[in-house]
Amino acid sequence: MDTPNRSIECTVDQCRYHCSDCDYCSLNTVRIGTHEMNPTEKQCVDCRSFEVKY
């Protein structure tokens, strides 16, 4: 069982670091990035700490 970091909310169930019993991340810190040259919308921002859950 991962320990939730109550400072990082997350709803991505497919992520390795998602706490399965609540909507929090288990990492101490996350890296946020973008795939756009000039991000102007939420959809342009990505969690670079994401790893797929197997």
N, C-alpha and C positions, 0 to 999 in steps of 0.2 A: 504494500500500500504506500503510495506517495503521500508526502506531507504537503498539504496545500499552502501556498504562499498567498495569504489573504490580501496582499498588496497588488497581485496580478490576477485579474479576472480573465477567464478564458472559457469559450464555449465550443472549442474545436475538439470534439471527441476523438478524431482520428490522429491527434498528436500524441506522441510518446510521453510527453510531459503533462498532459491533461489529467487532473485528478478525477477518477471515474465516478466518485460519489458526490462531487460538487463541481461548480463551474469556476475552478481556479487552476492556475499553473503550479507545478511543483518546483520550478527553477527558482533560484535566488534572484537572477536577473534575466532579462530577455533582450535580444538585439532586434531593433525595428529598422526596416529599410524600405526602399521603393524600387519598382521596376520601370518607373517613368522618369524622363528627363526633368519634367516640371510638374510634380504631382499637385492636383487641384481637387481631388475627391478622395473619400475614404477608401474606395476600391483600389486606389493607386498605392496604398501602403501595405507592407507585408511584415509578418513576424519571421525574422531570419533565424530564429531559434527553433522553428518547427522541424520536427522529425516525425516521419510516419510511424504509427503504432503497428507492430506486427503481432 
